């Protein structure tokens, strides 16, 4: 778990950082009881230059299987996501295909008609 060389606040910073999705300034604001953004930013930078803190964060990310490859894979899966909706009015399924920031509605029954001819 956490090394004994870390202070209670440093350990709290690591946990807050991991809990909030990796925002080091927000972690410092929470743990170090400050409302001053500049102070929190300096504390966060100081903590991130501490090799023990970096080691603990990196190990936690490895243990959680969170890596750039894992994140990229999840984003790609989201970009390729499809949603089927049954439209009672037309009595057919509608599919929403997500592609980046755009979505397209496709009437699946049209594909069925083309494929079944």
C-alpha positions in Angstrom: 0.0 0.0 0.0 1.4 3.4 0.9 5.0 3.8 2.0 5.7 4.8 5.6 7.9 7.7 4.4 4.8 9.5 3.1 3.0 11.9 5.4 -0.7 11.5 6.0 -1.5 14.4 3.7 0.7 13.0 1.0 -1.1 9.7 1.2 -4.4 11.6 1.1 -3.2 13.5 -1.9 -2.5 10.2 -3.7 -5.9 8.8 -2.9 -7.7 12.0 -3.8 -5.8 12.2 -7.1 -6.7 8.6 -8.0 -10.3 9.1 -6.8 -10.9 12.3 -8.9 -9.6 10.9 -12.1 -6.1 12.5 -12.0 -6.6 16.1 -11.2 -3.7 17.0 -9.0 -4.8 20.5 -8.2 -8.2 19.4 -7.1 -6.6 16.7 -5.0 -4.4 19.3 -3.3 -7.4 21.6 -2.7 -9.2 18.8 -1.0 -6.4 17.3 1.2 -4.5 20.4 2.1 -7.5 22.4 3.2 -6.8 25.3 1.0 -9.2 27.3 -1.3 -6.4 29.1 -3.0 -5.9 27.7 -6.5 -2.3 28.9 -6.9 -1.3 27.5 -3.5 -2.9 24.2 -4.4 -1.1 24.2 -7.8 2.2 24.7 -6.1 1.5 21.9 -3.6 0.4 19.6 -6.4 3.6 20.3 -8.4 5.8 19.7 -5.3 4.0 16.4 -4.6 4.4 15.3 -8.2 8.1 15.9 -8.1 8.4 13.6 -5.0 9.5 10.2 -6.4 7.7 8.3 -3.6 4.4 9.9 -4.6 5.0 9.3 -8.3 5.9 5.7 -7.5 2.8 5.1 -5.5 0.5 6.7 -8.2 2.2 4.7 -10.9 1.8 1.4 -9.0 -1.8 2.1 -8.2 -2.5 2.8 -11.9 -0.7 -0.5 -12.8 -2.6 -2.4 -10.2 -5.9 -0.9 -11.5 -4.9 -1.8 -15.1 -5.2 1.9 -16.0 -2.7 2.7 -18.8 -2.7 4.8 -21.9 -3.5 1.7 -23.9 -6.4 0.8 -21.6 -7.8 4.3 -21.8 -7.3 4.4 -25.6 -9.1 1.1 -26.0 -12.1 2.3 -23.9 -12.3 5.5 -25.9 -12.2 3.5 -29.2 -15.0 1.2 -27.9 -17.1 4.2 -27.1 -16.6 5.6 -30.5 -17.7 2.4 -32.1 -20.7 2.0 -29.8 -24.1 1.3 -31.2 -27.6 1.8 -29.7 -30.6 0.0 -31.0 -34.0 1.5 -30.3 -37.3 -0.1 -31.3 -39.6 2.4 -33.0 -43.2 1.4 -32.3 -44.6 3.8 -35.0 -42.6 2.2 -37.8 -42.4 -1.2 -36.1 -38.7 -1.5 -36.8 -35.5 -1.1 -35.0 -33.5 2.1 -35.3 -29.8 2.1 -34.7 -27.7 5.0 -33.6 -24.1 4.7 -34.6 -21.7 6.9 -32.7 -18.7 8.1 -34.6 -16.6 10.7 -32.7 -18.8 13.7 -32.0 -21.4 12.8 -34.6 -24.2 10.3 -34.5 -26.1 8.9 -37.4 -29.6 7.3 -37.3 -30.0 4.3 -39.6 -33.3 2.6 -40.2 -32.3 -1.1 -39.9 -35.4 -2.3 -41.7 -34.0 -0.7 -44.9 -30.9 -3.0 -44.6 -33.2 -6.0 -44.0 -35.2 -5.2 -47.1 -32.0 -4.8 -49.2 -30.4 -8.0 -47.8 -33.5 -10.1 -48.2 -34.1 -9.2 -51.9 
